[in-house]
Amino acid sequence: MNSHPSFTCRVAHASTAICLAALLPGCMVGPDFVRPDNGLHEAVLTPRAEHVGAAQPTGFNVPAQWWTVFNDALLSDLQSRAQASNLDLQTASARIEQSRAQLGIAASALLPSVGASASYSREALSEHGKFAALGAPSTPSDFWQLGFDASWEIDLWGRARRVREGARATLDAALFEREATRVSLSAEVARAYLQLRGLQAQLDIAEQNRTIGERTLSLAESRERNGVATRFETSSARAQLATINALVPELAQCRNAQMNALALLLGAPPRTLDAELREAIPLPSLPINVPVGVSSELARRRPDILRAEAELHAATAAIGVAKADFYPRIGLKGRIGIEAFESGDLDSWDSRFFSVGPTVFLPISQGGRLSRRLELNEARQKTSALAYRQTVLRAWHEVDNALDAWAAQQRQHAELLIAFEQSSEALRVAERGYREGAADYLSVLTAQRNVLASQTSLNASMTGAALTLVNLYKALGSGWNPDEVELATAPVASVGSGQ
């Protein structure tokens, strides 16, 4: 092709206009997001004063993998497997990919759009048409056209930037949603595991009491044969033994349900963990020191608070988008290409065509749609602000209740331990007196029931104490590492691909 001064000059003017538009600072209408004051620095991370004698938590940093305080290797292994294979966590990760793609779409609005087109057609005018009447030839002819199209909306009022800002905040909300799922998952795994160990301990208690019941029944039958006891004693002994035996099927069913619950959390079929978990081991010992960190870090550790904050950020950015719709939209459009009736003429300079210039859209009357949309987004922003406050308040309550429950369980466990020791001693005294004929069977039966009840309560208290610690760390937002989560704070590099 030969150079053409007029064409070169016009292209240069168009390029200059594009560069000037790119350098225009523009303004971003709508409110800028300001992180709200959550007030959590006022939270008290200690039990109430009424729990005298309960161990006080320490202000050390909360461990991300808080379950390690139980010093149980199998629990830690189950946690790792759940983090890798839980389906809810995988679903939350898939939602992050969706939000990341939406961010890419939003960011692409800030870049020019360029496309190429090509067409070929064989055309003929009607011999009886108006153009033929004016002398136009009606013989068939070919028509070739090749060209490039480009368009760019200049973001003078920050509409596209607000859309991108909202998409980034939505991506952050999806990231924090996944971490909230991770926190819940770690708590559910620990809860199911500890309940399983508690049920196994209760089964062991039932077996111990069955042995005691069988021994007592054998003694009662021997005394009845020797004429020193009545049928009432043997019937009562059989009834007590049957009552103990009746506990076993229900406890076994609950144990199996907990093993299946753990398998579900690991994304595995039922009975997958039976062989691994059926063997009973004692409940993990509770830690002496319980680190809870400081209250000012609570908002950073709770992913649900961070998610609510990100949702508030996205709702605030949407107000800016709605306000920008009231202003004119200014863009640049350009087209350049070649066209000819003969393919051999496509390389000729005279076959060129081009167009370049600005476009302006001014919303004059939209029937109130723009005003209603702004009102809608402002109402949504208020709802998000209230949801944030509710999330913070709920977190504060959960932490306070968990601390109170943890301290109360310590006091309860100490008293139940005394009750069990005294009930066991009373049973030994009653059995010795019954063998020696110095006591009746009613005292033995009462002592047996007291031992079973106190032993069951003590085991439930030990399980409950471990579960309250799980609830405490869930309330504190532990179970994830905030420093390992990369937020959407940098521009998406792939949006310039033009796809």
Buried (B, 14 or more C-beta within 10 A) or exposed (E): EEEEEEBEEBBEEBEEBBEEBEEEEBEBBBEEBEEBEBEBEEBEBBBEEEBEEBBBBEEEEBBBBBBBBBEBEEBBEBBEBBBEEBEBBEEBEEBBEEBBEBBBEBBBBBEBBEEEEEEEEEEEBEEEEEEEEEEEEEEEEEEBBBBEBBBBBBBBBBBBBBBBBBBBBBBBBBBBBBBBBBBBBBBBBBBBBBBBBBBBBBBBBBEBBBEBBBEBBEBBBEBBEEEEBBEEBBEBBBEBBEBBBEBBEEBBEBBBBBBBBBBBBBBBEEEBBEEEBEEBEEBBEBBEEBBBBBBEBBBBBBBBBBBBBBBBBBBBBBBBBBBBBBBEBBBBBBBBBBBBEEEEEBEEEEBBEBEBEEEEEEEEEEEEEBEEBBEEBBEBBEEBBEBBBEBBEBBBEBBBBBBBBBBBBBBBBEEBBEBBEEBBEBBEBBBEBBEEEEBBBEBBBBBBBBBBEBBBBBBBBBBBBBBBBBBBBBBBBBBBEBEEBEBBEEEBEEBEEEE
